Structure formats: structure tokens, C-alpha cells
Amino acid sequence: MGSVAEANGPPGEGVGDGAAFACLAPVLRGSPQLTFRIETTFGGETTTLRLIGRIESEYLDELQGQVRRHRPRLVLDLDEVR
């Protein structure tokens, strides 16, 4: 199983403001490889969760928690999900 990294910032209006949740998978050599990341951005009354990488069952609890936390005005950006 990989490690989890979370970085929080104050809510703002622009892209990249907010929190990020990242899951890193260990590799044999070099740096760990990013497997899944959730970036949160706030814009007015809407929150966008940008999902990046590969969603695996072990990350579903975190994703469900994020969805519950930011309802009812939530947008899921799935462009970078593999």
C-alpha cells in the first residue's frame, strides 16, 4: 500500500486554491509514483473536485467523504481519471 499526502490551503476563488489529497505508490527505484489525487477549488457557491490518476477501491472512503463535505453544489472534473 502507498502513502497519503494532504496539503490544505485557505479557500479562494482561483484554480489551485484549496486542498489536495494525494496517494503515492511505492516504486522499486526513484521517487514514489502518484496513483490518485483530489484537488479542491472553490468558486463562489460551487466547489470543484478535480480527480487525477487511477481511482482504486482503497481511495473510495476519502472520495465519498469529500463529496459529502462539499454537497450540494459540487462539480466533479474527471478529465484526468485513468
N, C-alpha and C positions, 0 to 999 in steps of 0.2 A: 504494500500500500504506500502511497506517496504522502507528501506533507502538504499542509494547508497554510496559505499565507493570506492575511487580510489587512487591508490598508483603508483607513477611514479618513475622510476629509469633510469639511463643512458643506452642507447642501448649497448649491449655487444655481446659476442659470445656464451655464455653458457646458458644452460637451467635455467630458473628462472630469467634471466636478462630481464629488460624491464618494462612494465606497467601491472597493474592488475586492472580490473573493477569488482566489486562485488556488488550483490544485496542481501540485507538481509531482510528476512520476520520477522515481529514481532511474538513473541510467548507469551502465557499467563504467563508462569513461566520460569525463567532462561534466557539464552542468546538468541539473535535472531538467526534464522536458515538461513544458506546460501541457496539461491534458485538458483542463477546463477552467474557464474564468468567467465571472459575472462582474460586469461593470455597471454601476448605477449612476444615472444622470437625472437631474431634477430640472424641470422647465415649467414654471407656473404651477398649475394644478396637476400636472402629469409627471409620472416617474417612468423612465425607460430602463429596462433591464436588458443589457446587451450581452448575449451569451456567445462565448467564443470557445471553440475546440470541440471536444468529444464529451457528450453527456453520458456518464455511466451511472449505474444504479446506486453506487455509494454516495453520489452527489445529490440525489433527489431530495433528501431531507433539507439540505441547505437551499435548494431551489424553491421548494414548497414554502419554506419559511420566508424567503424573500418575496414571493408572490403574495402571501398573506399580509406581510408587513406593509406592502405598497398598494394594496387594493383601495378603492375601486378603480382609480384612474391609472392604469398600468399598460404600458406598451412593451411587448417582447420583441427585441431585434434578434432575429435568428439567422441573419446573413452569413455569419461565420461559424455556424454549427456544422460539424462534420458527421 
